[in-house]
Amino acid sequence: MKKLFFTLLIGVISFTLQSQNIADKPKISVLGSGSVSVFPNAASITLQLTHVKPTLREAVNENQQTMKLIRQIVLRYVKDTTEIKTSLITTDKATRWDSKLDKDIFLGFRSNQKIIFTILDLDKIQDLTEELLKTKFQRIERISYFNTNFQEHYKKAEELAVADAIETTRRLAKHSDVQLGKILTLSSNKSPNDSNVRINTEEFETYGKGMGGRGVSSSGELIKYSVSVNLQTEILN
């Protein structure tokens, strides 16, 4: 244990001295930035089912029938069943406030359920939603667009950020008439393993509402992957 502690202590002292040496050296500090913009190639879709019926059994049965139809449609577009997630059915009483009577009016029993699935071919999203709109789900609660190759896009943005930092450093050194030495530190604010960037679109009212049987656009908005790096380079003279 003493030997291990001694080894760790040497490591801490060595790191501290190295940090002090870097801090004492004359240097150029630059912030470089890089970004890559791409269109999404996949989307996660959340549908909400809501049914109000006179009895609880009727509400649940209507919900189950609708969900069955939706799953049949979704399975034609989503081959990986692990990308399809279904919540449990929740139930409660449905009421509406009547201002004339100054009280809630009982409308029936309501059943709610959600289904979330991922479609990896956005060229088919309009056909999918047009088919889904023929069923009795209430609304598209959320469409979350993303790009499955986000790690590669982050790496490219990082490379551009490093190139930007190096170019800026050389330009500053040239105009300042100083000679550059070795790179002292280089750090990035992002990792290729960071979470994927998503563009969310929320709440399309559907069944009995205003979409008129039109499908959802398959283009989505551009997704921007941005990375910045901090570069410190030694000045020799």
Order of alpha helices (4+ residues) and beta strands (2+ residues): alpha-beta-beta-alpha-beta-beta-beta-alpha-beta-alpha-beta-beta-beta
